[in-house]
Amino acid sequence: MDIEEYIKQLKKEHNKKFPNSLSDENLEGRIIFSDDNRSFFQIHQMVSNEQIEGLPTNEAVFYSACSREEIKKLLDVRNAEDYLLKLRADEIAENSRFHRVFLARKKAVKKWSITDYFKNSIFNDYINLLSKSKYKKCKGVTSGFAFLKEPVGKCIKTKYGNLILISESLRDFLYYMNLFMLSPHFEVPPQDAMHSFMIAIRIMLENEALDFDIDPRGVLPDNIDYSLKRIINYQLTFVVGHEYAHHILNHLNNAKVNKCSISDVLPINRNPNRIKVYNHSQKNEFEADWYSIKNARFSPYEKAEVVNAAFLFFQALDLFHFVKEFFYPDSSGFKSHPEPIERLWKLRKRINQRHGYNNKDLEKSITNIESFKAYILKEVLPFQSKLFEFYGSMYLPSYKHRKLIDRIDF
């Protein structure tokens, strides 16, 4: 569909929704079309002069996501909390779709601030499991989620101190990749499982529109949704622990290092006959994986759940690495991170066998993944590359009962 045809259809749907002429009283959601039907703009938000009085013109763009008090902090960053706030606000302000997501989130609450929206419970819960000395070292570290296009967990060195950050899109990736990997257990139809896999990969490739709040890809049964979120909570606990481990172990003290990231995504040494030699950065990753588990005083049950979630996490990353290598082969030689399956086996070796899946279970799971890789390499990737590469949204056919129209329904 060319741009003129798209705008023509959009105009038709818009006129159904807004049959009356433009009025000053209600302009939000309205689309203004050019006379030649080759361009348009949409009014997302209306604010009064009183609401943004005193704000610099170029900073008013942050009003959709931030409170007035937060915007003032953006103008004068003084500490790590302000730095995190600016990271969050800049990403939203620079992305029109993110802007729309946060307008919807903001309308759902009476008193809004972006700081209050992002809950820190998973970070606090983890450091509360640390020894007294490690708790003291981590207590003052600024940490939190952010709405970032890049699906990562990372520990960043700033002039205000280390900052631990988890992207919402990493959580979205895990939701759909876990749904795919556990689809036989959940009895998810094969077509939905494959679409879930592609959504997950597209999130990591940064091609999936990150607007799941306002355009759900499909409503899963409550039991499946609950199970997925439970697993993700354990996976993110592992990721959070991994990033705190970088901080505790002083991995960022090297002057050449400014961040450690859980999900840097290029694999190393695919030749199984080569001797593995790990660089300093890769050794740090193995160490942070292990100390994520070792540092926390989990109960035996919790430890098993977090360990198993970590194993599933590494398998999810491995699947993404495989697809990314197909589309974007790397020839640089240097890799900051070991391959995910190597990380899985290193972690399995260091943790008591009574915690988590045993070697036989993991070997079976990895064999299934290798079989799936062989299938998509032969039947999917060479012929359906456009499904991974276009920017937009993909849906779960059996769970999406009505496809919403962008800019009309949301």
C-alpha positions in Angstrom: 0.0 0.0 0.0 1.5 3.4 -1.0 1.4 6.5 1.2 -1.6 8.1 -0.6 -3.7 4.9 -0.4 -2.8 4.5 3.3 -3.7 8.1 4.1 -6.9 7.8 2.1 -8.0 4.8 4.2 -6.9 6.6 7.4 -8.9 9.6 6.5 -12.0 7.5 5.9 -11.7 5.8 9.3 -11.0 9.2 11.0 -14.1 10.8 9.5 -16.2 7.9 10.9 -14.8 8.5 14.4 -15.0 12.3 14.2 -18.0 13.1 12.0 -18.2 16.7 13.3 -15.9 19.5 12.3 -12.9 20.6 14.3 -13.7 22.4 17.5 -11.5 24.0 20.1 -13.1 22.0 22.8 -12.0 18.6 21.6 -9.0 18.3 19.4 -7.2 15.4 21.0 -6.9 12.4 18.7 -7.9 14.6 15.7 -5.8 14.2 12.5 -5.2 17.1 10.2 -4.7 16.0 6.6 -2.9 17.9 3.8 -4.9 18.8 0.7 -3.0 16.4 -1.5 -3.4 13.5 0.9 0.3 12.9 1.1 0.9 13.9 4.7 -0.9 14.4 8.0 -0.3 15.2 11.7 -2.2 14.1 14.7 -3.0 16.1 17.9 -2.0 13.8 20.8 -2.3 16.2 23.7 -3.7 19.6 24.5 -2.4 21.6 27.5 -3.2 25.0 28.7 -0.8 27.9 28.9 -1.2 27.7 32.7 0.0 24.1 32.8 3.3 24.8 31.1 3.7 28.4 32.3 7.4 29.0 33.2 8.7 26.0 31.3 11.3 26.7 28.5 9.6 26.1 25.1 12.1 23.3 24.2 11.4 21.5 27.5 7.5 21.5 27.2 7.9 18.3 25.1 8.6 16.4 28.3 5.2 17.3 29.8 3.6 14.2 28.4 5.8 12.0 30.6 7.1 14.1 33.4 5.6 16.3 36.2 6.5 19.9 36.3 8.9 19.2 39.2 10.6 16.5 37.2 11.1 18.8 34.2 12.9 21.2 36.4 15.3 18.4 37.4 16.0 17.7 33.8 17.3 21.2 33.4 19.7 20.8 36.2 20.9 17.2 36.6 22.7 17.0 40.0 22.8 13.3 40.9 22.2 9.7 39.6 18.5 9.9 40.2 18.2 13.0 38.0 20.5 11.3 35.4 18.1 8.3 35.4 15.1 10.6 35.0 16.7 12.3 32.1 17.5 8.9 30.4 13.8 8.0 30.7 12.5 11.4 29.6 14.8 11.8 26.6 13.9 8.4 25.2 10.2 9.1 25.4 10.5 12.6 24.0 12.5 11.4 21.0 10.0 8.7 20.0 6.5 9.5 18.9 5.1 6.1 19.7 6.6 6.1 23.2 5.0 9.5 23.7 1.6 8.1 22.8 2.1 5.1 25.2 2.9 7.5 28.1 0.0 9.8 27.4 -2.3 6.7 27.8 -0.5 5.7 31.0 -0.7 9.2 32.4 -4.5 9.4 31.8 -5.0 6.3 33.9 -3.8 7.9 37.1 -4.8 11.1 39.0 -1.4 12.3 40.2 1.4 11.5 37.7 5.1 11.4 37.8 7.4 9.2 35.7 9.5 8.4 38.8 6.4 7.0 40.6 5.3 5.0 37.6 8.5 2.9 37.5 8.4 0.7 40.5 11.7 -0.4 42.2 10.4 -3.4 44.1 12.4 -6.0 42.3 15.7 -4.1 42.9 14.8 -3.5 46.6 13.8 -7.2 47.0 17.1 -8.3 45.7 19.4 -6.1 47.8 17.4 -7.1 50.9 18.7 -10.6 50.3 22.3 -9.5 50.4 24.7 -9.7 53.4 24.9 -6.6 55.5 28.2 -5.4 53.9 26.9 -6.0 50.3 23.6 -4.4 51.1 25.4 -1.3 52.4 27.4 -1.2 49.1 24.3 -1.5 46.9 21.8 0.5 49.0 22.9 3.9 47.5 23.1 2.7 43.9 20.4 4.3 41.8 18.4 1.7 39.9 15.2 1.3 38.0 13.3 0.4 34.8 13.1 2.7 31.8 11.1 2.6 28.6 14.0 2.1 26.2 14.0 0.9 22.6 17.2 -1.2 23.3 16.3 -4.4 25.3 19.0 -4.5 27.9 19.9 -4.7 31.5 23.0 -2.7 32.3 25.2 -1.2 35.0 26.5 2.2 33.8 29.3 4.2 35.2 28.4 7.9 35.5 30.0 10.9 37.1 27.4 10.6 39.8 28.2 6.9 40.5 27.1 3.6 39.1 23.5 3.3 37.7 21.6 0.0 37.2 19.0 0.1 34.5 16.6 -2.5 33.1 14.7 -1.8 29.9 10.9 -2.6 29.7 11.6 -4.0 26.2 13.8 -6.7 27.7 10.7 -7.8 29.8 8.6 -7.8 26.6 11.2 -9.9 24.8 11.2 -12.4 27.6 7.4 -12.5 27.7 7.1 -13.6 24.0 10.2 -15.7 23.9 9.1 -17.7 27.0 5.7 -18.1 25.5 7.3 -19.6 22.4 9.7 -21.9 24.3 7.0 -23.1 26.7 4.3 -23.3 24.1 4.0 -27.1 24.3 3.5 -26.9 28.0 0.8 -24.2 27.6 -0.7 -26.0 24.6 -0.4 -22.8 22.5 -1.3 -23.4 18.8 1.8 -23.7 16.6 0.9 -20.6 14.5 0.8 -18.5 17.7 4.0 -20.0 19.0 5.8 -19.0 15.8 4.3 -15.5 15.9 5.4 -15.2 19.5 8.9 -16.2 18.5 9.0 -13.6 15.7 7.6 -10.9 18.0 10.4 -11.6 20.5 13.1 -11.5 17.8 11.7 -8.4 16.4 11.8 -6.7 19.8 15.5 -7.5 20.0 16.1 -6.3 16.5 14.2 -3.1 17.5 11.7 -3.5 14.7 8.6 -4.3 16.8 6.6 -1.2 17.8 6.8 -1.0 21.6 3.2 -0.1 22.2 1.9 -3.2 23.9 -0.1 -1.2 26.4 -2.3 0.5 23.8 -2.2 -2.2 21.0 -2.1 -5.7 22.7 -0.8 -8.4 20.4 -3.4 -10.8 21.8 -5.0 -11.5 25.2 -3.7 -14.8 26.6 -5.7 -16.9 29.1 -5.1 -15.8 32.7 -3.2 -18.9 33.7 -0.7 -18.5 30.9 -0.2 -14.8 31.5 0.3 -15.4 35.2 2.8 -18.2 34.6 4.8 -16.1 32.1 4.9 -13.1 34.4 6.0 -15.3 37.3 8.9 -16.7 35.3 9.9 -13.3 34.1 10.0 -12.0 37.6 12.6 -14.7 38.5 14.5 -14.0 35.2 14.6 -10.3 36.0 15.7 -11.1 39.6 18.7 -12.9 38.0 19.4 -9.9 35.7 19.2 -7.4 38.5 21.5 -9.6 40.6 23.9 -9.8 37.6 24.1 -6.0 37.4 24.5 -5.6 41.1 27.3 -8.2 40.9 29.2 -6.0 38.4 28.9 -3.2 41.0 29.9 -5.3 44.0 32.8 -6.8 42.1 34.1 -3.4 40.9 33.9 -4.5 37.3 33.3 -0.9 36.1 36.4 0.5 37.9 38.5 -0.1 34.8 39.0 3.3 33.2 38.1 1.8 29.8 34.8 0.4 30.9 31.7 2.6 31.2 29.0 -0.1 31.2 28.4 -3.8 31.7 25.3 -5.1 29.9 23.5 -8.4 30.4 22.4 -8.8 26.8 25.1 -7.7 24.5 24.3 -9.9 21.6 27.1 -11.2 19.4 28.3 -14.8 19.8 31.9 -16.0 19.8 33.9 -19.0 18.4 31.3 -21.2 16.7 33.9 -23.7 15.7 33.6 -26.4 18.5 37.2 -27.6 17.9 38.8 -24.3 18.8 40.2 -23.8 22.3 38.1 -21.2 24.1 40.0 -18.2 25.3 38.0 -15.6 27.1 38.9 -11.9 27.4 38.6 -9.9 30.6 35.1 -8.7 29.8 33.8 -12.2 29.1 35.3 -13.4 32.4 33.5 -10.6 34.2 30.2 -11.9 32.7 30.7 -15.4 33.9 31.6 -14.0 37.3 28.5 -11.7 37.5 26.3 -14.6 36.4 27.6 -16.7 39.3 27.5 -14.0 41.9 24.0 -13.0 41.0 23.0 -16.3 42.6 25.8 -16.6 45.2 25.3 -13.1 46.7 21.6 -13.5 47.5 20.3 -15.5 50.4 17.6 -17.2 48.6 15.5 -20.0 50.1 16.2 -23.4 48.4 12.9 -23.0 46.5 13.7 -19.5 45.4 17.2 -20.5 44.3 15.9 -23.3 42.2 13.4 -21.0 40.5 15.9 -18.2 39.8 18.5 -20.7 38.5 16.0 -22.3 36.2 14.8 -18.9 35.0 18.4 -18.0 34.3 18.8 -21.2 32.2 15.7 -20.3 30.2 17.0 -16.7 29.8 20.3 -17.9 28.3 18.4 -20.2 25.9 16.2 -17.2 24.9 19.3 -15.1 24.2 20.9 -18.0 22.2 17.9 -18.2 19.9 18.1 -14.5 19.3 21.9 -14.7 18.6 21.3 -17.3 16.0 18.7 -15.2 14.1 20.8 -12.0 14.4 23.9 -13.8 13.1 21.9 -14.9 10.0 20.7 -11.4 9.2 23.8 -9.5 10.5 26.9 -11.7 10.4 29.7 -10.3 12.6 33.3 -10.4 11.5 34.9 -8.1 14.1 36.4 -10.9 16.1 36.0 -9.2 19.5 33.0 -10.2 21.6 32.3 -8.6 25.0 30.1 -11.5 26.1 30.5 -15.3 25.9 27.9 -17.3 24.1 24.7 -17.7 26.1 24.9 -21.5 26.2 28.5 -21.3 27.5 27.2 -19.1 30.2 24.4 -21.6 31.0 26.9 -24.5 31.4 29.3 -22.4 33.4 26.5 -21.5 35.8 25.3 -25.1 36.0 28.8 -26.3 36.9 29.2 -23.8 39.7 25.8 -24.3 41.4 25.0 -27.3 43.5 23.2 -29.9 41.4 20.2 -30.0 43.8 19.3 -26.5 42.7 17.7 -26.2 39.2 17.5 -28.5 36.2 20.0 -31.2 35.9 22.4 -31.7 33.0 20.2 -34.3 31.3 17.2 -31.9 31.4 19.2 -29.1 30.0 20.8 -31.2 27.3 17.3 -32.2 26.1 16.1 -28.6 26.1 19.2 -27.4 24.2 18.8 -30.3 21.7 15.2 -29.1 21.0 16.5 -25.6 20.4 19.1 -26.8 18.0 16.4 -28.7 16.1 14.3 -25.6 15.9 17.3 -23.6 14.6 17.9 -26.2 11.9 14.2 -25.9 10.9 14.1 -22.1 10.7 17.4 -21.9 8.9 16.1 -24.2 6.2 12.4 -23.2 6.1 11.9 -19.7 7.6 14.8 -17.3 7.6 15.7 -17.4 3.9 12.1 -17.0 2.7 10.4 -14.8 5.4 13.1 -12.2 6.2 10.6 -9.3 5.7 8.6 -10.6 8.6 11.5 -9.9 10.9 12.7 -6.7 9.3 9.6 -4.4 8.8 8.9 -1.8 11.5 5.4 -2.2 13.0 3.4 -4.8 14.9 2.9 -8.6 14.7 0.0 -10.4 16.5 -1.0 -13.7 18.0 -3.7 -15.0 15.6 -5.7 -17.1 18.0 -5.6 -14.5 20.8 -6.2 -11.3 18.8 -9.9 -11.1 18.1 -9.9 -7.6 16.5 -7.0 -5.8 15.0 -7.0 -2.2 16.1 -6.4 0.7 13.6 -3.3 2.7 14.4 -4.2 6.4 15.2 -7.9 5.6 15.2 -8.4 3.1 18.0 -5.2 4.0 19.9 
